[in-house]
Amino acid sequence: MKIKIASVMVEDQEQALKFYTEVLGFTKMADIPMGETYRWLTVVSPDGIEGVELALEPMAFPPARVFQKALFEAGIPATAFVTDALDAEVARLRERGLQFRGEIADMGPIRAIMFADGCGNLIHLVEPKV
């Protein structure tokens, strides 16, 4: 069994696509209309494991909004992305205009920093200590 797709809920799929591609540097993988309002929209990381996609899920289910808002307000990340070079990645993203919440923190087996994706989610950017 393999993980093929992970998801983040987003308020606006077009805004999410712009952020995840233009700011983070991911690449659009799938963009398939699903009715009149939504689409199956995924991105991939050029540095990631081949075949693993991140779905930018529309919030069509009202309780999803409540859950996403509760996570955000509690300061809990919706997901985490991993890098082998946290300082360089943070510098690259700052150059693209991304504002981080705080500074890089030492958290035991990892170093991490958090940012908001502008779509209602907090994301942890993590570097494992080897």
Phi, psi and omega in degrees: 000139181230153170273123181255319186225132169246157185231150165232139178279139181226146178291317187225113184296323180293317177298318179297316179301317179298314181296310185292334178267309186284325181268306183282335178091015176286169181242137177295133180253303182234142177211090187239122178301137178233078185088196185278336189252321189247169177214154173276108189233119179230154175233160176229155176268131177296340180259359187275183178287128182302134177094348180269126183241153173251117179275131175266089189280129175288146180271076181271350184251111187311319178298338178298323179296318180297314180297312181299315181297319180296317177300311183300312182294331178276355180075026181261125180292144177285330179198179178224145174245147185248143175222153175269351184221076186300313182300317180292321180293318177298316178299316179299316182289324176297321177298331178273005175095004180286132177257130181265158176265098181086199182242173178299133181242142173276122184231060179071250183281359181224165164245141185209158174213151184245149174216160175263141181271000180076003182239015178101005184240146167263140181234133173269131172254120194236140171239113176293143173275133183260000000 
